[in-house]
């Protein structure tokens, strides 16, 4: 599952959003019991012209 | 336990509020947005598009705001928050305050599958400020 798919399916408990200086949105997802942190950098989230710039999964090692 | 009530097996059973139950079974959700440098009337937004087949119940909204410069720490830090659902008229929840605010929504605000709910924070302070907004609830 990609991070964007995880967001779309609601497979998380906590989401944070931080607007970046370049206008992109950094989205961080965590799920209780899951040691991973899922990050997504996106333009125009939830808009027709949405564009995913970057995805990252960290932790859980 | 008062006499006449059934034995609740020493704490193995309890009466839950729906929100407490949601946290117990892992369907609780929270959404936070942060902006570390905001001018007067700039906004920050936490948003959530409810997945297909789910309903999101917003139970709690809160925000805080403060000046970035120590020289302004004793000044008022006014902020406003607006809860809205795309395609739904009006604002189911509004709040404002000096430094922040927090409210339990009872009954919860109901957001259907395919709808986007937004908690918008507006900086109403006249100094450079940082603001956090959070909405939380459960999704089933």
N, CA and C atoms of all chains as a GROMACS GRO file, in nm:
protein
  603
    1UNK      N    1   0.085  -0.120   0.000
    1UNK     CA    2   0.000   0.000   0.000
    1UNK      C    3   0.088   0.124   0.000
    2UNK      N    4   0.065   0.217  -0.092
    2UNK     CA    5   0.140   0.342  -0.090
    2UNK      C    6   0.089   0.430   0.024
    3UNK      N    7   0.164   0.532   0.055
    3UNK     CA    8   0.122   0.623   0.162
    3UNK      C    9  -0.006   0.694   0.121
    4UNK      N   10  -0.016   0.733  -0.004
    4UNK     CA   11  -0.138   0.799  -0.052
    4UNK      C   12  -0.258   0.706  -0.041
    5UNK      N   13  -0.239   0.580  -0.070
    5UNK     CA   14  -0.347   0.482  -0.055
    5UNK      C   15  -0.384   0.468   0.092
    6UNK      N   16  -0.283   0.466   0.179
    6UNK     CA   17  -0.309   0.458   0.322
    6UNK      C   18  -0.395   0.576   0.367
    7UNK      N   19  -0.364   0.694   0.317
    7UNK     CA   20  -0.443   0.812   0.351
    7UNK      C   21  -0.586   0.797   0.299
    8UNK      N   22  -0.601   0.752   0.175
    8UNK     CA   23  -0.734   0.740   0.114
    8UNK      C   24  -0.820   0.637   0.187
    9UNK      N   25  -0.761   0.532   0.237
    9UNK     CA   26  -0.836   0.424   0.303
    9UNK      C   27  -0.858   0.452   0.450
   10UNK      N   28  -0.794   0.558   0.502
   10UNK     CA   29  -0.809   0.587   0.644
   10UNK      C   30  -0.732   0.492   0.734
   11UNK      N   31  -0.625   0.435   0.682
   11UNK     CA   32  -0.546   0.339   0.760
   11UNK      C   33  -0.444   0.412   0.847
   12UNK      N   34  -0.494   0.491   0.940
   12UNK     CA   35  -0.408   0.564   1.033
   12UNK      C   36  -0.497   0.609   1.148
   13UNK      N   37  -0.432   0.649   1.258
   13UNK     CA   38  -0.506   0.710   1.368
   13UNK      C   39  -0.479   0.859   1.379
   14UNK      N   40  -0.358   0.900   1.340
   14UNK     CA   41  -0.320   1.041   1.357
   14UNK      C   42  -0.259   1.094   1.230
   15UNK      N   43  -0.299   1.212   1.193
   15UNK     CA   44  -0.249   1.278   1.072
   15UNK      C   45  -0.209   1.420   1.108
   16UNK      N   46  -0.093   1.462   1.061
   16UNK     CA   47  -0.056   1.602   1.075
   16UNK      C   48  -0.026   1.658   0.938
   17UNK      N   49  -0.053   1.784   0.922
   17UNK     CA   50  -0.030   1.854   0.795
   17UNK      C   51   0.051   1.979   0.822
   18UNK      N   52   0.155   2.002   0.744
   18UNK     CA   53   0.236   2.122   0.761
   18UNK      C   54   0.268   2.178   0.624
   19UNK      N   55   0.223   2.302   0.600
   19UNK     CA   56   0.249   2.367   0.473
   19UNK      C   57   0.396   2.406   0.465
   20UNK      N   58   0.460   2.369   0.356
   20UNK     CA   59   0.603   2.394   0.339
   20UNK      C   60   0.626   2.527   0.268
   21UNK      N   61   0.745   2.584   0.281
   21UNK     CA   62   0.774   2.714   0.216
   21UNK      C   63   0.753   2.710   0.065
   22UNK      N   64   0.770   2.593   0.002
   22UNK     CA   65   0.754   2.588  -0.143
   22UNK      C   66   0.609   2.566  -0.185
   23UNK      N   67   0.516   2.569  -0.089
   23UNK     CA   68   0.375   2.554  -0.120
   23UNK      C   69   0.325   2.410  -0.115
   24UNK      N   70   0.415   2.314  -0.099
   24UNK     CA   71   0.371   2.176  -0.087
   24UNK      C   72   0.324   2.149   0.056
   25UNK      N   73   0.252   2.039   0.072
   25UNK     CA   74   0.198   2.001   0.203
   25UNK      C   75   0.267   1.872   0.248
   26UNK      N   76   0.327   1.876   0.365
   26UNK     CA   77   0.388   1.756   0.423
   26UNK      C   78   0.286   1.690   0.514
   27UNK      N   79   0.245   1.570   0.480
   27UNK     CA   80   0.146   1.495   0.556
   27UNK      C   81   0.217   1.380   0.627
   28UNK      N   82   0.194   1.366   0.756
   28UNK     CA   83   0.254   1.258   0.834
   28UNK      C   84   0.143   1.174   0.895
   29UNK      N   85   0.152   1.043   0.878
   29UNK     CA   86   0.050   0.951   0.929
   29UNK      C   87   0.114   0.853   1.027
   30UNK      N   88   0.044   0.826   1.136
   30UNK     CA   89   0.086   0.720   1.227
   30UNK      C   90  -0.037   0.639   1.266
   31UNK      N   91  -0.011   0.514   1.299
   31UNK     CA   92  -0.120   0.423   1.337
   31UNK      C   93  -0.078   0.351   1.463
   32UNK      N   94  -0.165   0.348   1.560
   32UNK     CA   95  -0.134   0.285   1.687
   32UNK      C   96  -0.102   0.138   1.667
   33UNK      N   97   0.007   0.090   1.728
   33UNK     CA   98   0.050  -0.048   1.713
   33UNK      C   99   0.140  -0.069   1.592
   34UNK      N  100   0.154   0.031   1.508
   34UNK     CA  101   0.240   0.024   1.390
   34UNK      C  102   0.362   0.112   1.417
   35UNK      N  103   0.483   0.058   1.417
   35UNK     CA  104   0.601   0.138   1.450
   35UNK      C  105   0.645   0.232   1.339
   36UNK      N  106   0.585   0.223   1.223
   36UNK     CA  107   0.628   0.304   1.110
   36UNK      C  108   0.567   0.444   1.114
   37UNK      N  109   0.638   0.537   1.051
   37UNK     CA  110   0.587   0.672   1.029
   37UNK      C  111   0.579   0.690   0.878
   38UNK      N  112   0.463   0.731   0.831
   38UNK     CA  113   0.439   0.744   0.687
   38UNK      C  114   0.430   0.892   0.652
   39UNK      N  115   0.510   0.933   0.554
   39UNK     CA  116   0.512   1.074   0.513
   39UNK      C  117   0.480   1.088   0.365
   40UNK      N  118   0.411   1.194   0.336
   40UNK     CA  119   0.366   1.221   0.199
   40UNK      C  120   0.385   1.371   0.175
   41UNK      N  121   0.450   1.407   0.065
   41UNK     CA  122   0.459   1.547   0.024
   41UNK      C  123   0.373   1.562  -0.100
   42UNK      N  124   0.279   1.654  -0.094
   42UNK     CA  125   0.178   1.661  -0.198
   42UNK      C  126   0.143   1.806  -0.229
   43UNK      N  127   0.106   1.831  -0.353
   43UNK     CA  128   0.050   1.961  -0.394
   43UNK      C  129  -0.100   1.945  -0.412
   44UNK      N  130  -0.175   2.046  -0.366
   44UNK     CA  131  -0.320   2.053  -0.388
   44UNK      C  132  -0.393   1.927  -0.340
   45UNK      N  133  -0.368   1.887  -0.215
   45UNK     CA  134  -0.430   1.768  -0.159
   45UNK      C  135  -0.582   1.775  -0.172
   46UNK      N  136  -0.639   1.665  -0.217
   46UNK     CA  137  -0.784   1.648  -0.233
   46UNK      C  138  -0.843   1.730  -0.348
   47UNK      N  139  -0.758   1.800  -0.424
   47UNK     CA  140  -0.807   1.878  -0.537
   47UNK      C  141  -0.794   1.796  -0.665
   48UNK      N  142  -0.867   1.835  -0.773
   48UNK     CA  143  -0.856   1.759  -0.899
   48UNK      C  144  -0.714   1.756  -0.955
   49UNK      N  145  -0.634   1.861  -0.927
   49UNK     CA  146  -0.497   1.867  -0.979
   49UNK      C  147  -0.395   1.822  -0.875
   50UNK      N  148  -0.438   1.738  -0.782
   50UNK     CA  149  -0.347   1.688  -0.679
   50UNK      C  150  -0.226   1.619  -0.742
   51UNK      N  151  -0.109   1.642  -0.681
   51UNK     CA  152   0.014   1.584  -0.733
   51UNK      C  153   0.099   1.536  -0.615
   52UNK      N  154   0.127   1.406  -0.610
   52UNK     CA  155   0.212   1.350  -0.506
   52UNK      C  156   0.357   1.369  -0.548
   53UNK      N  157   0.434   1.439  -0.464
   53UNK     CA  158   0.574   1.466  -0.497
   53UNK      C  159   0.667   1.360  -0.439
   54UNK      N  160   0.632   1.312  -0.320
   54UNK     CA  161   0.727   1.224  -0.252
   54UNK      C  162   0.653   1.142  -0.148
   55UNK      N  163   0.697   1.018  -0.130
   55UNK     CA  164   0.645   0.934  -0.022
   55UNK      C  165   0.763   0.872   0.052
   56UNK      N  166   0.742   0.852   0.183
   56UNK     CA  167   0.850   0.795   0.263
   56UNK      C  168   0.792   0.717   0.379
   57UNK      N  169   0.848   0.602   0.406
   57UNK     CA  170   0.810   0.523   0.524
   57UNK      C  171   0.935   0.503   0.607
   58UNK      N  172   0.927   0.533   0.735
   58UNK     CA  173   1.044   0.520   0.822
   58UNK      C  174   1.005   0.450   0.951
   59UNK      N  175   1.108   0.408   1.025
   59UNK     CA  176   1.086   0.342   1.152
   59UNK      C  177   1.053   0.196   1.134
   60UNK      N  178   1.025   0.131   1.248
   60UNK     CA  179   0.986  -0.009   1.244
   60UNK      C  180   1.102  -0.104   1.237
   61UNK      N  181   1.225  -0.050   1.246
   61UNK     CA  182   1.343  -0.139   1.240
   61UNK      C  183   1.370  -0.206   1.376
   62UNK      N  184  -1.996  -0.174   4.388
   62UNK     CA  185  -2.116  -0.162   4.304
   62UNK      C  186  -2.238  -0.165   4.397
   63UNK      N  187  -2.333  -0.075   4.370
   63UNK     CA  188  -2.451  -0.067   4.455
   63UNK      C  189  -2.528  -0.198   4.447
   64UNK      N  190  -2.597  -0.230   4.553
   64UNK     CA  191  -2.670  -0.357   4.556
   64UNK      C  192  -2.781  -0.353   4.451
   65UNK      N  193  -2.810  -0.471   4.396
   65UNK     CA  194  -2.913  -0.481   4.296
   65UNK      C  195  -2.859  -0.472   4.155
   66UNK      N  196  -2.732  -0.430   4.135
   66UNK     CA  197  -2.671  -0.424   4.002
   66UNK      C  198  -2.597  -0.554   3.973
   67UNK      N  199  -2.589  -0.593   3.847
   67UNK     CA  200  -2.516  -0.717   3.815
   67UNK      C  201  -2.367  -0.701   3.842
   68UNK      N  202  -2.302  -0.813   3.865
   68UNK     CA  203  -2.160  -0.813   3.890
   68UNK      C  204  -2.085  -0.788   3.760
   69UNK      N  205  -2.007  -0.679   3.752
   69UNK     CA  206  -1.934  -0.646   3.632
   69UNK      C  207  -1.794  -0.705   3.632
   70UNK      N  208  -1.781  -0.818   3.699
   70UNK     CA  209  -1.659  -0.899   3.696
   70UNK      C  210  -1.535  -0.817   3.728
   71UNK      N  211  -1.549  -0.733   3.828
   71UNK     CA  212  -1.433  -0.663   3.882
   71UNK      C  213  -1.361  -0.576   3.781
   72UNK      N  214  -1.430  -0.507   3.693
   72UNK     CA  215  -1.365  -0.415   3.601
   72UNK      C  216  -1.346  -0.471   3.462
   73UNK      N  217  -1.379  -0.598   3.437
   73UNK     CA  218  -1.363  -0.653   3.303
   73UNK      C  219  -1.465  -0.593   3.208
   74UNK      N  220  -1.574  -0.542   3.262
   74UNK     CA  221  -1.673  -0.477   3.179
   74UNK      C  222  -1.687  -0.334   3.228
   75UNK      N  223  -1.722  -0.249   3.138
   75UNK     CA  224  -1.746  -0.111   3.176
   75UNK      C  225  -1.840  -0.048   3.077
   76UNK      N  226  -1.894   0.063   3.114
   76UNK     CA  227  -1.980   0.139   3.024
   76UNK      C  228  -1.892   0.242   2.953
   77UNK      N  229  -1.894   0.241   2.821
   77UNK     CA  230  -1.811   0.331   2.743
   77UNK      C  231  -1.896   0.443   2.684
   78UNK      N  232  -1.838   0.561   2.678
   78UNK     CA  233  -1.892   0.657   2.582
   78UNK      C  234  -1.845   0.610   2.445
   79UNK      N  235  -1.914   0.653   2.341
   79UNK     CA  236  -1.874   0.610   2.208
   79UNK      C  237  -1.732   0.652   2.176
   80UNK      N  238  -1.694   0.772   2.216
   80UNK     CA  239  -1.559   0.820   2.189
   80UNK      C  240  -1.455   0.735   2.264
   81UNK      N  241  -1.485   0.699   2.388
   81UNK     CA  242  -1.392   0.615   2.464
   81UNK      C  243  -1.380   0.478   2.400
   82UNK      N  244  -1.493   0.428   2.355
   82UNK     CA  245  -1.491   0.298   2.288
   82UNK      C  246  -1.407   0.302   2.162
   83UNK      N  247  -1.419   0.412   2.087
   83UNK     CA  248  -1.345   0.426   1.962
   83UNK      C  249  -1.195   0.415   1.987
   84UNK      N  250  -1.147   0.481   2.091
   84UNK     CA  251  -1.005   0.475   2.122
   84UNK      C  252  -0.966   0.333   2.164
   85UNK      N  253  -1.059   0.264   2.232
   85UNK     CA  254  -1.030   0.130   2.280
   85UNK      C  255  -1.016   0.031   2.165
   86UNK      N  256  -1.092   0.050   2.057
   86UNK     CA  257  -1.087  -0.044   1.946
   86UNK      C  258  -1.007   0.008   1.828
   87UNK      N  259  -0.947   0.126   1.842
   87UNK     CA  260  -0.852   0.173   1.742
   87UNK      C  261  -0.912   0.247   1.624
   88UNK      N  262  -1.037   0.293   1.634
   88UNK     CA  263  -1.096   0.368   1.522
   88UNK      C  264  -1.096   0.518   1.549
   89UNK      N  265  -1.026   0.560   1.654
   89UNK     CA  266  -1.014   0.702   1.679
   89UNK      C  267  -0.924   0.767   1.576
   90UNK      N  268  -0.948   0.894   1.549
   90UNK     CA  269  -0.865   0.966   1.452
   90UNK      C  270  -0.844   1.109   1.500
   91UNK      N  271  -0.725   1.164   1.472
   91UNK     CA  272  -0.701   1.306   1.499
   91UNK      C  273  -0.628   1.366   1.380
   92UNK      N  274  -0.651   1.495   1.360
   92UNK     CA  275  -0.594   1.567   1.247
   92UNK      C  276  -0.541   1.700   1.298
   93UNK      N  277  -0.414   1.725   1.276
   93UNK     CA  278  -0.348   1.846   1.325
   93UNK      C  279  -0.283   1.919   1.210
   94UNK      N  280  -0.291   2.050   1.212
   94UNK     CA  281  -0.218   2.133   1.116
   94UNK      C  282  -0.144   2.242   1.192
   95UNK      N  283  -0.028   2.276   1.142
   95UNK     CA  284   0.060   2.372   1.208
   95UNK      C  285   0.111   2.473   1.107
   96UNK      N  286   0.115   2.598   1.148
   96UNK     CA  287   0.186   2.700   1.071
   96UNK      C  288   0.272   2.777   1.168
   97UNK      N  289   0.401   2.783   1.142
   97UNK     CA  290   0.493   2.842   1.239
   97UNK      C  291   0.515   2.991   1.219
   98UNK      N  292   0.459   3.048   1.112
   98UNK     CA  293   0.475   3.192   1.091
   98UNK      C  294   0.353   3.245   1.016
   99UNK      N  295   0.269   3.315   1.088
   99UNK     CA  296   0.143   3.361   1.031
   99UNK      C  297   0.128   3.510   1.056
  100UNK      N  298   0.085   3.580   0.952
  100UNK     CA  299   0.054   3.723   0.965
  100UNK      C  300  -0.096   3.737   0.989
  101UNK      N  301  -0.140   3.856   1.020
  101UNK     CA  302  -0.282   3.883   1.045
  101UNK      C  303  -0.367   3.833   0.929
  102UNK      N  304  -0.470   3.754   0.961
  102UNK     CA  305  -0.567   3.695   0.870
  102UNK      C  306  -0.513   3.583   0.781
  103UNK      N  307  -0.393   3.539   0.805
  103UNK     CA  308  -0.346   3.419   0.736
  103UNK      C  309  -0.410   3.297   0.803
  104UNK      N  310  -0.416   3.187   0.729
  104UNK     CA  311  -0.490   3.070   0.776
  104UNK      C  312  -0.406   2.943   0.772
  105UNK      N  313  -0.447   2.848   0.855
  105UNK     CA  314  -0.389   2.713   0.856
  105UNK      C  315  -0.505   2.616   0.859
  106UNK      N  316  -0.491   2.502   0.793
  106UNK     CA  317  -0.607   2.413   0.778
  106UNK      C  318  -0.571   2.267   0.797
  107UNK      N  319  -0.649   2.198   0.878
  107UNK     CA  320  -0.644   2.052   0.886
  107UNK      C  321  -0.765   1.999   0.811
  108UNK      N  322  -0.743   1.903   0.723
  108UNK     CA  323  -0.854   1.854   0.641
  108UNK      C  324  -0.853   1.702   0.635
  109UNK      N  325  -0.970   1.646   0.606
  109UNK     CA  326  -0.983   1.501   0.596
  109UNK      C  327  -1.094   1.467   0.498
  110UNK      N  328  -1.060   1.388   0.398
  110UNK     CA  329  -1.157   1.334   0.304
  110UNK      C  330  -1.196   1.196   0.356
  111UNK      N  331  -1.322   1.182   0.394
  111UNK     CA  332  -1.367   1.057   0.457
  111UNK      C  333  -1.369   0.945   0.353
  112UNK      N  334  -1.305   0.831   0.383
  112UNK     CA  335  -1.299   0.722   0.284
  112UNK      C  336  -1.437   0.664   0.254
  113UNK      N  337  -1.444   0.596   0.139
  113UNK     CA  338  -1.568   0.530   0.100
  113UNK      C  339  -1.609   0.429   0.206
  114UNK      N  340  -1.736   0.425   0.234
  114UNK     CA  341  -1.789   0.328   0.329
  114UNK      C  342  -1.771   0.363   0.475
  115UNK      N  343  -1.716   0.482   0.502
  115UNK     CA  344  -1.692   0.522   0.641
  115UNK      C  345  -1.772   0.648   0.675
  116UNK      N  346  -1.789   0.672   0.802
  116UNK     CA  347  -1.845   0.796   0.853
  116UNK      C  348  -1.753   0.846   0.963
  117UNK      N  349  -1.719   0.975   0.957
  117UNK     CA  350  -1.630   1.034   1.056
  117UNK      C  351  -1.713   1.122   1.148
  118UNK      N  352  -1.695   1.102   1.278
  118UNK     CA  353  -1.767   1.180   1.379
  118UNK      C  354  -1.666   1.271   1.449
  119UNK      N  355  -1.680   1.401   1.432
  119UNK     CA  356  -1.590   1.496   1.496
  119UNK      C  357  -1.639   1.521   1.638
  120UNK      N  358  -1.556   1.490   1.735
  120UNK     CA  359  -1.595   1.496   1.875
  120UNK      C  360  -1.529   1.613   1.947
  121UNK      N  361  -1.411   1.652   1.898
  121UNK     CA  362  -1.334   1.752   1.973
  121UNK      C  363  -1.256   1.842   1.876
  122UNK      N  364  -1.256   1.970   1.903
  122UNK     CA  365  -1.175   2.065   1.828
  122UNK      C  366  -1.097   2.152   1.924
  123UNK      N  367  -0.974   2.183   1.887
  123UNK     CA  368  -0.896   2.272   1.973
  123UNK      C  369  -0.794   2.347   1.889
  124UNK      N  370  -0.744   2.456   1.946
  124UNK     CA  371  -0.640   2.531   1.877
  124UNK      C  372  -0.557   2.605   1.980
  125UNK      N  373  -0.435   2.641   1.941
  125UNK     CA  374  -0.358   2.735   2.020
  125UNK      C  375  -0.281   2.827   1.928
  126UNK      N  376  -0.246   2.943   1.981
  126UNK     CA  377  -0.175   3.043   1.902
  126UNK      C  378  -0.089   3.125   1.996
  127UNK      N  379   0.031   3.159   1.950
  127UNK     CA  380   0.118   3.244   2.030
  127UNK      C  381   0.207   3.326   1.939
  128UNK      N  382   0.259   3.435   1.996
  128UNK     CA  383   0.352   3.521   1.922
  128UNK      C  384   0.487   3.452   1.910
  129UNK      N  385   0.554   3.476   1.799
  129UNK     CA  386   0.686   3.416   1.779
  129UNK      C  387   0.796   3.492   1.851
  130UNK      N  388   0.780   3.622   1.860
  130UNK     CA  389   0.887   3.702   1.921
  130UNK      C  390   0.861   3.718   2.071
  131UNK      N  391   0.965   3.699   2.148
  131UNK     CA  392   0.953   3.712   2.294
  131UNK      C  393   0.902   3.850   2.333
  132UNK      N  394   0.937   3.951   2.253
  132UNK     CA  395   0.895   4.088   2.285
  132UNK      C  396   0.743   4.102   2.279
  133UNK      N  397   0.675   4.011   2.209
  133UNK     CA  398   0.529   4.018   2.195
  133UNK      C  399   0.457   3.916   2.284
  134UNK      N  400   0.530   3.849   2.369
  134UNK     CA  401   0.471   3.740   2.447
  134UNK      C  402   0.355   3.786   2.534
  135UNK      N  403   0.360   3.909   2.580
  135UNK     CA  404   0.253   3.957   2.667
  135UNK      C  405   0.139   4.024   2.591
  136UNK      N  406   0.150   4.027   2.459
  136UNK     CA  407   0.042   4.084   2.378
  136UNK      C  408  -0.068   3.979   2.361
  137UNK      N  409  -0.185   4.025   2.325
  137UNK     CA  410  -0.293   3.931   2.296
  137UNK      C  411  -0.256   3.846   2.173
  138UNK      N  412  -0.292   3.721   2.180
  138UNK     CA  413  -0.273   3.629   2.065
  138UNK      C  414  -0.411   3.575   2.029
  139UNK      N  415  -0.478   3.648   1.944
  139UNK     CA  416  -0.616   3.612   1.910
  139UNK      C  417  -0.620   3.518   1.790
  140UNK      N  418  -0.704   3.417   1.800
  140UNK     CA  419  -0.721   3.323   1.690
  140UNK      C  420  -0.868   3.282   1.678
  141UNK      N  421  -0.905   3.242   1.557
  141UNK     CA  422  -1.040   3.194   1.531
  141UNK      C  423  -1.031   3.058   1.462
  142UNK      N  424  -1.127   2.972   1.485
  142UNK     CA  425  -1.134   2.846   1.410
  142UNK      C  426  -1.274   2.826   1.355
  143UNK      N  427  -1.280   2.767   1.238
  143UNK     CA  428  -1.405   2.739   1.167
  143UNK      C  429  -1.403   2.593   1.122
  144UNK      N  430  -1.505   2.518   1.157
  144UNK     CA  431  -1.519   2.381   1.107
  144UNK      C  432  -1.618   2.384   0.993
  145UNK      N  433  -1.579   2.330   0.878
  145UNK     CA  434  -1.671   2.329   0.764
  145UNK      C  435  -1.664   2.194   0.694
  146UNK      N  436  -1.770   2.162   0.622
  146UNK     CA  437  -1.777   2.040   0.541
  146UNK      C  438  -1.810   2.083   0.400
  147UNK      N  439  -1.727   2.043   0.303
  147UNK     CA  440  -1.750   2.082   0.164
  147UNK      C  441  -1.891   2.042   0.121
  148UNK      N  442  -1.962   2.136   0.062
  148UNK     CA  443  -2.097   2.108   0.014
  148UNK      C  444  -2.206   2.122   0.118
  149UNK      N  445  -2.169   2.153   0.241
  149UNK     CA  446  -2.266   2.170   0.349
  149UNK      C  447  -2.268   2.316   0.389
  150UNK      N  448  -2.387   2.372   0.397
  150UNK     CA  449  -2.398   2.515   0.429
  150UNK      C  450  -2.357   2.542   0.573
  151UNK      N  451  -2.295   2.656   0.593
  151UNK     CA  452  -2.267   2.702   0.728
  151UNK      C  453  -2.147   2.636   0.793
  152UNK      N  454  -2.129   2.666   0.919
  152UNK     CA  455  -2.017   2.614   0.997
  152UNK      C  456  -2.074   2.539   1.118
  153UNK      N  457  -2.056   2.408   1.123
  153UNK     CA  458  -2.109   2.334   1.238
  153UNK      C  459  -2.044   2.373   1.370
  154UNK      N  460  -1.924   2.430   1.362
  154UNK     CA  461  -1.854   2.467   1.484
  154UNK      C  462  -1.771   2.590   1.459
  155UNK      N  463  -1.773   2.684   1.554
  155UNK     CA  464  -1.694   2.806   1.550
  155UNK      C  465  -1.637   2.829   1.688
  156UNK      N  466  -1.517   2.886   1.690
  156UNK     CA  467  -1.459   2.921   1.820
  156UNK      C  468  -1.358   3.031   1.800
  157UNK      N  469  -1.322   3.097   1.905
  157UNK     CA  470  -1.219   3.198   1.902
  157UNK      C  471  -1.169   3.223   2.042
  158UNK      N  472  -1.050   3.281   2.051
  158UNK     CA  473  -1.000   3.308   2.184
  158UNK      C  474  -0.860   3.364   2.184
  159UNK      N  475  -0.819   3.407   2.301
  159UNK     CA  476  -0.686   3.463   2.322
  159UNK      C  477  -0.594   3.351   2.369
  160UNK      N  478  -0.507   3.306   2.280
  160UNK     CA  479  -0.414   3.198   2.316
  160UNK      C  480  -0.462   3.060   2.274
  161UNK      N  481  -0.593   3.042   2.259
  161UNK     CA  482  -0.640   2.911   2.217
  161UNK      C  483  -0.780   2.881   2.267
  162UNK      N  484  -0.825   2.758   2.238
  162UNK     CA  485  -0.956   2.716   2.283
  162UNK      C  486  -0.972   2.568   2.260
  163UNK      N  487  -1.070   2.509   2.327
  163UNK     CA  488  -1.094   2.365   2.315
  163UNK      C  489  -1.240   2.339   2.342
  164UNK      N  490  -1.303   2.255   2.261
  164UNK     CA  491  -1.445   2.225   2.280
  164UNK      C  492  -1.474   2.080   2.249
  165UNK      N  493  -1.559   2.019   2.330
  165UNK     CA  494  -1.617   1.888   2.301
  165UNK      C  495  -1.744   1.913   2.221
  166UNK      N  496  -1.759   1.842   2.110
  166UNK     CA  497  -1.877   1.860   2.026
  166UNK      C  498  -1.978   1.751   2.062
  167UNK      N  499  -2.088   1.794   2.120
  167UNK     CA  500  -2.191   1.699   2.159
  167UNK      C  501  -2.326   1.758   2.121
  168UNK      N  502  -2.395   1.698   2.025
  168UNK     CA  503  -2.361   1.575   1.955
  168UNK      C  504  -2.243   1.596   1.859
  169UNK      N  505  -2.177   1.488   1.818
  169UNK     CA  506  -2.065   1.502   1.724
  169UNK      C  507  -2.111   1.558   1.590
  170UNK      N  508  -2.018   1.620   1.519
  170UNK     CA  509  -2.046   1.662   1.381
  170UNK      C  510  -2.024   1.540   1.292
  171UNK      N  511  -2.120   1.507   1.210
  171UNK     CA  512  -2.116   1.387   1.127
  171UNK      C  513  -2.068   1.422   0.987
  172UNK      N  514  -1.966   1.352   0.940
  172UNK     CA  515  -1.910   1.374   0.807
  172UNK      C  516  -1.921   1.242   0.730
  173UNK      N  517  -1.993   1.246   0.620
  173UNK     CA  518  -2.021   1.123   0.545
  173UNK      C  519  -1.906   1.086   0.452
  174UNK      N  520  -1.907   0.963   0.405
  174UNK     CA  521  -1.808   0.915   0.308
  174UNK      C  522  -1.806   1.007   0.186
  175UNK      N  523  -1.686   1.041   0.141
  175UNK     CA  524  -1.671   1.126   0.023
  175UNK      C  525  -1.674   1.274   0.053
  176UNK      N  526  -1.711   1.312   0.175
  176UNK     CA  527  -1.709   1.452   0.211
  176UNK      C  528  -1.573   1.490   0.269
  177UNK      N  529  -1.534   1.616   0.252
  177UNK     CA  530  -1.410   1.667   0.310
  177UNK      C  531  -1.446   1.762   0.423
  178UNK      N  532  -1.392   1.735   0.541
  178UNK     CA  533  -1.413   1.821   0.658
  178UNK      C  534  -1.285   1.900   0.680
  179UNK      N  535  -1.300   2.027   0.712
  179UNK     CA  536  -1.184   2.115   0.729
  179UNK      C  537  -1.197   2.191   0.861
  180UNK      N  538  -1.088   2.197   0.934
  180UNK     CA  539  -1.079   2.286   1.049
  180UNK      C  540  -0.981   2.396   1.012
  181UNK      N  541  -1.032   2.515   0.993
  181UNK     CA  542  -0.953   2.628   0.947
  181UNK      C  543  -0.921   2.716   1.067
  182UNK      N  544  -0.794   2.747   1.085
  182UNK     CA  545  -0.753   2.840   1.189
  182UNK      C  546  -0.712   2.971   1.125
  183UNK      N  547  -0.757   3.078   1.183
  183UNK     CA  548  -0.725   3.212   1.130
  183UNK      C  549  -0.651   3.291   1.237
  184UNK      N  550  -0.538   3.347   1.199
  184UNK     CA  551  -0.461   3.432   1.290
  184UNK      C  552  -0.527   3.568   1.297
  185UNK      N  553  -0.574   3.603   1.415
  185UNK     CA  554  -0.636   3.734   1.435
  185UNK      C  555  -0.546   3.824   1.519
  186UNK      N  556  -0.420   3.787   1.525
  186UNK     CA  557  -0.323   3.867   1.599
  186UNK      C  558  -0.246   3.955   1.503
  187UNK      N  559  -0.200   4.069   1.553
  187UNK     CA  560  -0.128   4.161   1.464
  187UNK      C  561   0.022   4.151   1.480
  188UNK      N  562   0.068   4.032   1.527
  188UNK     CA  563   0.212   4.007   1.526
  188UNK      C  564   0.236   3.870   1.465
  189UNK      N  565   0.357   3.847   1.418
  189UNK     CA  566   0.390   3.717   1.360
  189UNK      C  567   0.366   3.608   1.465
  190UNK      N  568   0.288   3.507   1.428
  190UNK     CA  569   0.242   3.408   1.527
  190UNK      C  570   0.256   3.267   1.472
  191UNK      N  571   0.251   3.171   1.560
  191UNK     CA  572   0.240   3.031   1.520
  191UNK      C  573   0.112   2.973   1.578
  192UNK      N  574   0.049   2.887   1.498
  192UNK     CA  575  -0.083   2.835   1.535
  192UNK      C  576  -0.091   2.687   1.504
  193UNK      N  577  -0.155   2.612   1.592
  193UNK     CA  578  -0.186   2.472   1.572
  193UNK      C  579  -0.336   2.452   1.584
  194UNK      N  580  -0.393   2.370   1.497
  194UNK     CA  581  -0.535   2.335   1.508
  194UNK      C  582  -0.545   2.183   1.506
  195UNK      N  583  -0.640   2.130   1.582
  195UNK     CA  584  -0.661   1.985   1.586
  195UNK      C  585  -0.809   1.955   1.591
  196UNK      N  586  -0.850   1.859   1.511
  196UNK     CA  587  -0.985   1.804   1.525
  196UNK      C  588  -0.969   1.653   1.543
  197UNK      N  589  -1.053   1.597   1.628
  197UNK     CA  590  -1.041   1.453   1.654
  197UNK      C  591  -1.179   1.392   1.672
  198UNK      N  592  -1.183   1.261   1.658
  198UNK     CA  593  -1.309   1.190   1.673
  198UNK      C  594  -1.289   1.044   1.639
  199UNK      N  595  -1.389   0.982   1.576
  199UNK     CA  596  -1.375   0.842   1.540
  199UNK      C  597  -1.440   0.818   1.404
  200UNK      N  598  -1.392   0.715   1.338
  200UNK     CA  599  -1.437   0.686   1.202
  200UNK      C  600  -1.473   0.538   1.192
  201UNK      N  601  -1.599   0.515   1.158
  201UNK     CA  602  -1.647   0.376   1.152
  201UNK      C  603  -1.724   0.354   1.022
   0.00000   0.00000   0.00000
